[in-house]
Amino acid sequence: MAGDYSNYLTHLECGLSGERHEAGRVHGLSRAGKPLLARYDMAAMRRGADRDAIWARTGGFWKWRELLPVKETKNVCALGEVDTPLIALDNLHDAGTVIVKDEGRLPTGSFKARGLALAVAMASELGLDHLAMPTNGNAGSALAAYASRVGMKTTIVCPDDTPAINIEETQLQGAKVYKANGLINACGAWVKAGADKGKWFDLSTLKEPYRIEGKKTMGLELAAQMGWTLPDVIFYPTGGGTGLIGMWKAFAELIELGWMESTKLPRMVAVQASGCAPIVRAFDAGERFADPWQDAHTVAAGIRVPAAIGDFLILDAVRDSGGFAIAVDDAAIEEARMRVAGEEGLLLCPEGAATYAAYLAARRKNLISKDERAVLFNCATGLKYPMPEAGEALDLGAA
Ligand SMILES: *Cc1c(COP(=O)(O)O)cnc(C)c1O
């Protein structure tokens, strides 16, 4: 990456209380124990950053430097990022109404690249040298890859039923990997204990402020790709909710910058699996915080998050947008994955397939109409996940 980029980061703000925290030093959670959000001098950004010049750059999500917290170009860690494509499911639906944003094209095959690249860049900028994280799969490999790229050490712990491919890719890309006999939250407690002893810095979802800034670029990119407008509704597979929170923040910043051709915001839909749906339960009950889910299980490992520290930020965004939260079961997820692969030639990950299953369920329940333009997030390449056995035996020796 070449060029000079202005930086507009001013401070960090507690997502719950709004309490101000200083930029330029290492932060985990806010003093209230909640996620911190990066804040910028928006008036200066409005004067100094040029929408069309930024969008004309190459470099994938790194093109948004003026809207991101990284100050020094030497801390940018790049592995060939691209803008991810929008692919309309035109065989299954009226042209242009159901569109998949395919995040599986990013380095390490998932959108975790966006968040972890930013987190690693900021960790370099702040002088950290050993990062640790619990993961259900994709976050671990993205952290390992970007950290190795900048010569930083990583320790990753995942539940022992995490798909082998995620464990293997993570280790191969330079991390020390542990397989633990517990769910993601128990793994998180172990990482926190190590961080408290000073062994490493805890990079768990939303426990540091910058992953969300990386995920924010999904919203920036989507707006630019749609001609600085937004779809009517967004279906997001929600685990920790970083992407949903990040996109909602992106839309607010774009409007504040005056960059949008239309200021109509999409309805945000949090999609979960019925075997792990704490956000859906809290949404239905009218709660602002979600109780932890017991005995979480689903084929969609990326959204198997029993307790999300940013629960209130997810629920606030969903409610403020006029959206909703919806759960789909594993059978519906697998059916949706088969349909989109077979009829559109697009192999979704199970979490992405969950958004299509949720779209169909929402249409059946009249929560959305067929004319509404929907964007579904496929957050990882389908190639990383188990597939049904296939191939019929053929005897080449038979007459
Ligand atoms: C992590 C992950 C999710 C959930 O993302 P959050 O922003 O943490 O809610 C969804 N799908 C896949 C494939 C993931 O890896």
The ligand as a Gaussian input file, in Angstrom:
#p B3LYP/6-31G(d) Opt

LIG

0 1
 C      -18.029000     -15.666000      12.852000
 C      -18.994000     -16.092000      11.842000
 C      -20.320000     -15.634000      11.864000
 C      -20.837000     -14.714000      12.943000
 O      -20.270000     -13.446000      12.867000
 P      -20.467000     -12.369000      14.012000
 O      -20.222000     -11.059000      13.354000
 O      -19.478000     -12.670000      15.081000
 O      -21.859000     -12.503000      14.520000
 C      -21.161000     -16.049000      10.861000
 N      -20.749000     -16.880000       9.892000
 C      -19.483000     -17.337000       9.829000
 C      -19.095000     -18.233000       8.714000
 C      -18.559000     -16.961000      10.796000
 O      -17.305000     -17.422000      10.735000

